[in-house]
Amino acid sequence: MKVLLVGSGGREHALASRLSRSADLDELHAAPGNPGIAALGACHPVRGDDAEGLLALARSLDVDLVVVGPEAPLVAGVADELRRAGIPVFGPSAAAARIEGSKRFAKEVMAAGDVPMAQPLAVARPPCVVKADGLAAGKGVFVCRTRPELDAGLRAAAAIGGPLVIEELLEGEEASVFALADGANVVPLAAARDYKQAGDGGTGPNTGGMGCFAPVPGLDAAALDDLVDRIHRPVVAELAARGTPFVGVLFAGLMLTADGPRVLEFNCRFGDPEAQTILPLIEDDLLLVLLAAATGDLDAEVQMSNQAAVTVVLAAADYPAAGDAGTPIGGLEAAADTGALVFHSGTALRDGTLVTNGGRILNVTGVADSLGAARDVAYEAAARVSFAGARYRRDVAAEALVHG
């Protein structure tokens, strides 16, 4: 089979890495891809949000499947354009992707499906959470426990543009729960825990994600099944009833409160860096799984490894306020020598030299038989990577080892 992967980040590199292992893969193409993906397949200079360009590319390559990685192309309707041309796509339509593209719409769908969620508030008073209604690359959520924090959060959310959502502030432990859907059938995949804040101990501004680990202590297969029954399946059923079936991966960001799970948000794609963490734990052929979802033939189960994975994100010095471009990167071979997986997130090749090209530059993922061992591999690999201003959180998965 020929596959076209849309996107250019660490999530897409992780997808490319797993897809390239399939015995059924004949050709892997990416648009636009990145230097890491280029080592696994052919990259093409077509933007992920260029629906016409992607359709022309898919037709010229005669691909059998398109896998859309990022949320923005999905919300913009790239999958619709490809499906209208008869090309199987892993990724929801624009109408179904509104589950991420509009938090107000997501709450409407959850209310119709009786899904437990963070409740909206009519008035902004601390403590509360302020959210930009639309896409904000993971940086549109502001936790406000005091009046000054609320004032700052309202200003920051307003600067993003569009409507705002105010909701109750929930306490507990967070979890990211992923399930695959083919429009009707829903299959549990995995749960992970990510680290949004820039600094250790959950300090600093929200980011797109600074680290992640899986599995989540306390969320075994039975608990995961129960969460998907209570959260994902009602949402997929409601979207289907509206004539907008959801095809792809449905990602629920949950708060595990003392009163049970509550949905904080839905995403219409694999998380980043959650994808880099959970995809290496899938034992089944990922290409066949994604094709089954795209063609309405999803099986009842996806086999996951009993191992654990920890991902550490290496970011530019001023991320998330600013990225970095053109700084030489070294140590990738030494990092890979630890046994870690190294995923390119914000890199470029300039005159044959690998350089920085973004905010989150690289991800290193350790996979091992225990969470502690996986963490050791990830941090040993992170220490071997070098570029000016490189920084990363030092506490990814630390609390899981203490409390898990």
C-alpha positions in Angstrom: 0.0 0.0 0.0 1.0 3.6 -0.6 0.4 6.0 2.3 0.4 9.8 2.5 1.0 11.2 6.0 0.0 14.9 6.5 2.0 16.9 9.0 5.5 17.9 10.0 5.8 17.4 13.8 6.9 14.9 16.4 3.5 13.2 16.3 3.8 12.7 12.5 7.4 11.3 12.9 6.0 8.8 15.5 3.3 7.8 13.1 5.8 7.5 10.2 8.0 5.3 12.4 5.2 2.8 13.2 3.7 2.9 9.7 7.1 2.2 8.1 7.3 -1.1 10.1 4.2 -2.6 8.3 4.8 -5.5 5.9 2.0 -4.1 3.8 3.6 -0.7 3.2 5.1 -0.2 -0.2 5.6 3.6 -0.2 5.5 6.2 2.6 5.0 9.8 1.6 4.7 12.9 3.8 3.5 16.4 3.2 5.4 18.4 4.2 7.2 16.0 6.6 10.5 16.8 8.4 14.1 15.5 8.4 13.2 12.6 10.6 10.4 11.5 8.4 12.5 12.0 5.3 14.7 9.1 6.6 11.7 6.8 6.3 9.9 8.0 3.2 9.6 10.8 0.6 8.7 14.3 1.7 6.8 16.7 -0.5 6.6 20.5 -0.2 2.8 20.7 0.3 1.4 22.4 3.4 -0.9 20.4 5.6 -3.7 22.9 5.2 -3.5 23.0 1.4 -6.5 20.8 0.6 -6.2 21.2 -3.2 -2.4 20.6 -3.1 -2.9 17.4 -1.0 -5.6 16.1 -3.3 -3.4 16.6 -6.3 -0.4 15.0 -4.6 -2.5 12.0 -3.4 -3.9 11.5 -6.9 -0.4 11.8 -8.5 1.0 9.2 -6.1 -2.1 7.0 -6.3 -2.2 6.5 -2.6 -4.3 4.0 -0.8 -4.6 5.9 2.5 -4.1 9.4 3.8 -3.4 9.8 7.5 -3.9 13.4 8.7 -1.8 14.2 11.8 -2.6 17.7 13.0 -5.9 19.2 14.1 -5.9 22.4 11.9 -6.2 20.6 8.5 -8.9 18.4 9.9 -10.9 21.4 11.3 -10.4 23.1 8.0 -11.9 20.2 6.0 -8.9 18.6 4.4 -10.3 15.1 5.0 -13.6 16.1 3.3 -11.8 17.1 0.1 -9.9 13.9 -0.1 -13.0 11.7 0.7 -15.0 13.4 -2.0 -12.4 12.2 -4.4 -12.8 8.6 -3.2 -9.5 8.4 -1.2 -9.7 6.7 2.2 -8.7 9.0 5.0 -7.8 8.4 8.7 -9.2 11.6 10.3 -12.6 13.2 10.8 -14.6 15.5 8.6 -14.7 19.2 9.4 -18.1 18.7 10.9 -16.9 15.9 13.2 -13.7 17.7 14.0 -15.7 20.5 15.6 -15.4 18.4 18.7 -12.0 20.0 19.0 -12.5 23.1 16.9 -15.2 24.5 19.2 -15.3 23.9 22.9 -18.9 25.2 23.0 -19.9 22.6 20.4 -18.1 19.9 22.3 -20.1 20.7 25.5 -23.3 20.7 23.5 -22.5 17.2 22.2 -21.5 16.0 25.6 -24.7 17.3 27.2 -26.7 15.4 24.5 -24.8 12.2 25.2 -24.9 12.6 29.0 -21.1 12.6 29.2 -19.6 13.8 32.5 -17.8 17.1 31.9 -16.4 20.3 33.5 -19.5 22.5 33.8 -19.7 25.8 32.1 -20.1 28.9 34.3 -22.2 31.9 33.4 -19.9 34.4 35.2 -16.1 34.5 35.3 -15.1 34.3 39.0 -12.1 32.6 40.6 -11.5 29.8 40.9 -12.4 28.9 37.3 -10.8 28.0 34.0 -10.8 30.3 31.0 -10.5 28.8 27.5 -10.4 30.0 24.0 -13.3 28.4 22.1 -11.2 27.5 19.0 -7.9 26.0 18.2 -4.9 27.4 20.1 -2.2 24.8 19.7 -2.6 23.6 23.3 -2.0 27.1 24.7 -5.5 28.4 25.0 -6.3 27.2 28.6 -5.8 29.4 31.6 -6.3 28.1 35.2 -7.4 31.0 37.4 -7.4 30.6 41.2 -7.1 34.3 42.0 -8.5 37.5 40.7 -5.1 38.6 39.2 -4.8 35.2 37.5 -8.4 35.6 36.1 -7.7 39.1 34.8 -4.5 37.9 33.1 -6.2 34.8 31.7 -9.1 36.8 30.2 -6.6 39.1 28.5 -4.5 36.2 27.2 -7.5 34.3 25.9 -9.0 37.4 24.3 -5.7 38.0 22.5 -6.1 34.6 20.8 -9.4 35.8 19.3 -12.9 34.3 19.1 -15.4 33.4 21.8 -14.4 32.4 25.3 -15.5 29.5 27.5 -15.6 29.8 31.3 -15.9 26.6 33.3 -15.5 25.2 36.8 -12.0 24.4 38.0 -11.8 20.7 38.8 -9.2 19.1 41.0 -7.7 15.6 40.6 -5.3 13.8 38.3 -5.4 14.3 34.6 -5.3 11.6 32.0 -5.4 11.5 28.2 -7.6 8.6 26.9 -7.5 7.6 23.3 -10.0 5.5 21.3 -10.2 4.7 17.6 -13.5 5.1 15.7 -14.7 4.2 12.2 -17.9 6.3 12.3 -19.8 3.7 14.3 -17.5 1.2 16.1 -15.2 2.5 18.9 -12.1 0.7 20.1 -10.1 1.6 23.2 -6.5 2.3 22.5 -4.5 3.7 25.5 -4.3 6.2 28.3 -1.4 8.5 29.0 -0.5 11.5 31.2 1.1 14.6 29.7 2.8 17.7 31.1 1.4 20.9 29.8 3.3 23.6 31.8 6.7 24.7 30.7 8.5 24.3 34.1 9.1 21.6 36.6 6.3 21.1 39.2 3.7 22.4 36.8 5.0 26.0 36.8 5.1 28.5 34.0 2.8 28.9 31.0 0.9 26.2 29.2 2.6 24.7 26.2 1.8 22.2 23.5 3.2 19.5 25.9 6.6 19.0 27.5 6.5 15.3 28.3 4.3 12.3 28.7 4.2 8.7 30.1 2.1 5.6 29.6 0.4 3.6 31.0 -1.3 5.6 33.7 -1.2 3.9 37.1 -4.7 2.8 38.1 -6.1 2.8 34.5 -5.8 -0.9 33.5 -7.6 -2.4 30.5 -10.9 -2.7 32.4 -10.8 0.9 33.6 -10.0 2.1 30.1 -12.9 0.1 28.7 -15.2 1.7 31.3 -14.0 5.2 30.4 -14.5 4.7 26.7 -18.0 3.3 27.4 -18.9 6.4 29.4 -17.2 9.0 27.4 -16.1 8.1 23.8 -18.9 5.9 22.7 -21.7 8.3 23.6 -19.9 11.1 21.7 -19.3 9.0 18.6 -23.0 7.9 18.7 -24.2 11.5 19.0 -22.0 12.7 16.1 -23.3 9.8 14.0 -26.9 10.7 14.9 -26.2 14.2 13.7 -25.1 12.9 10.3 -21.4 13.7 11.0 -19.8 10.3 11.8 -16.4 10.5 13.5 -13.6 8.6 11.7 -10.1 8.7 13.3 -8.8 8.9 16.9 -10.9 10.6 19.6 -8.7 12.0 22.4 -10.5 12.8 25.6 -8.6 15.0 28.1 -10.0 14.0 31.5 -9.8 15.1 35.1 -10.1 12.1 37.4 -11.9 13.7 40.3 -13.0 12.3 43.7 -16.5 12.2 42.1 -15.4 10.4 39.0 -14.0 11.3 35.6 -14.9 14.6 33.9 -14.0 15.6 30.4 -11.9 18.8 30.2 -11.7 18.8 26.4 -11.8 16.6 23.3 -9.3 16.5 20.5 -9.8 15.0 17.0 -6.3 13.6 16.5 -3.4 11.9 18.3 -1.9 14.1 21.0 1.7 15.5 20.8 3.7 14.2 22.7 1.1 11.4 23.6 1.5 9.9 20.1 5.3 9.5 20.6 4.5 7.7 23.9 1.6 5.4 23.0 2.3 4.5 19.4 5.5 2.5 20.3 3.4 0.4 22.7 1.0 -0.8 19.9 1.7 -4.4 19.0 -0.6 -4.7 16.1 0.2 -3.5 12.6 -0.7 0.2 12.8 -1.2 0.6 9.0 -3.9 -2.1 9.0 -5.5 -0.6 12.1 -5.7 2.9 10.6 -6.9 1.6 7.3 -9.7 -0.4 9.0 -10.9 2.7 10.8 -10.8 4.7 7.6 -12.8 2.1 5.7 -15.4 1.4 8.4 -14.1 -2.0 9.3 -12.6 -1.5 12.7 -11.9 -4.6 14.8 -12.9 -5.1 18.4 -9.4 -4.7 19.9 -6.0 -3.3 19.4 -3.2 -5.2 21.1 -1.0 -3.0 23.4 2.3 -4.0 24.9 2.8 -4.5 28.6 5.8 -2.2 28.6 5.9 1.4 29.6 7.0 4.5 27.7 8.2 8.0 28.8 8.7 10.9 26.4 10.7 14.0 27.2 10.4 17.1 25.0 13.5 19.2 24.3 12.4 22.8 23.6 13.9 26.1 22.6 15.0 28.4 25.4 12.1 30.8 25.1 9.3 28.3 24.3 6.3 28.8 24.4 6.8 32.6 24.0 9.1 32.1 21.0 10.8 29.3 19.1 14.3 29.0 17.6 15.6 28.6 14.1 18.9 27.8 12.6 20.8 26.6 15.7 22.9 23.5 15.0 21.8 20.3 16.8 24.1 17.6 17.9 24.1 14.3 19.8 21.2 12.5 18.0 23.2 9.4 17.3 24.5 9.3 20.9 20.9 9.7 22.1 19.7 6.8 19.9 22.5 4.7 21.3 20.7 4.6 24.7 17.9 2.7 23.0 15.6 5.7 23.0 13.5 6.7 20.1 14.3 10.1 18.8 11.5 12.0 17.1 11.9 15.3 15.2 9.4 18.0 16.1 10.9 21.3 15.1 13.9 20.7 12.9 15.2 21.5 9.5 18.2 20.7 7.3 20.3 23.7 6.2 23.2 22.9 3.9 23.3 19.3 5.2 23.3 20.4 8.9 20.4 19.6 11.2 19.2 22.8 12.9 16.4 24.0 15.1 13.1 25.1 13.4 10.4 25.6 16.0 9.5 25.7 19.7 9.5 22.0 20.6 12.6 20.8 18.8 12.9 17.0 19.6 11.2 14.3 21.6 13.1 11.3 23.1 11.1 8.3 24.2 12.3 5.5 26.4 10.4 2.2 26.2 11.1 -0.5 28.8 9.5 -3.1 31.0 8.9 -0.6 33.8 8.1 3.1 34.1 11.2 3.7 36.0 13.4 2.0 33.4 11.7 3.8 30.6 12.2 7.1 32.4 15.9 6.4 32.8 16.4 5.7 29.1 14.5 8.9 28.1 16.5 11.2 30.4 19.8 9.6 29.5 19.0 10.3 25.8 17.8 13.8 26.5 21.2 14.6 28.3 23.1 13.5 25.1 21.3 15.9 22.8 22.8 19.4 22.4 21.8 22.7 20.9 22.1 26.2 22.3 19.4 27.0 24.8 18.0 23.5 24.9 15.8 22.8 28.0 13.4 20.2 29.2 11.4 19.3 32.3 13.2 17.0 34.7 10.1 15.7 36.5 8.2 13.7 33.8 6.7 10.6 35.3 8.4 11.3 38.7 5.2 11.4 40.7 3.9 8.2 39.0 7.0 6.4 40.4 6.3 7.8 43.9 2.5 7.2 44.0 2.1 4.5 41.3 
